[in-house]
Amino acid sequence: MSITLNAADLSRVIEMAWEDRTPFEAIEQLYGLTEPAVIKLMRRELKPGSFRLWRARVSGRATKHLKIRSPEINRAYCPTQYKR
């Protein structure tokens, strides 16, 4: 199954994938992309060096996976991230 994303959604998925506190499950719930699909998308959309940096950053990161995430983390972003 192939999911087609418009430019705005593609940009948002990439942004969510880079965010430390946004779990892959949230991306799947919003956009229907599983973790392997997000990895494939990131490999396709990022420059090779950026992809390697991203993979090193998210590999084994507990906050990117709900099953290994601390139950104390109940939000996806820092309270000061979206200032008004």
Residue, then its C-alpha position, 0 to 999 in steps of 0.5 A: m500500500s502506497i500513501t501519497l502525501n501533499a507537500a505540507d503533509l510530507s514536510r510535517v511528517i519529516e518535522m515530526a520524525w526529527e522531533d525527539r518527543t514525537p513517537f512513531e506511533a503518532i506519525e502512524q496514527l495521523y498519516g498512516l505511515t509505520e516506522p519502516a515507512v517513515i524510515k523509507l520516506m526519510r531515506r528518500e527525502l533527506k540528503p544521505g548525510s542528514f539521513r545518517l544523522w537522523r538514524a543515529r539520533v532516533s535509533g534506540r531513543a526511548t521517546k520515539h517508541l511508546k512501548i519503551r517510553s517513560p509513562e511520565i512523558n505524556r506530551a509530544y512537545c516541550p511547553t515552550q516549543y510553540k510560543r505565541 
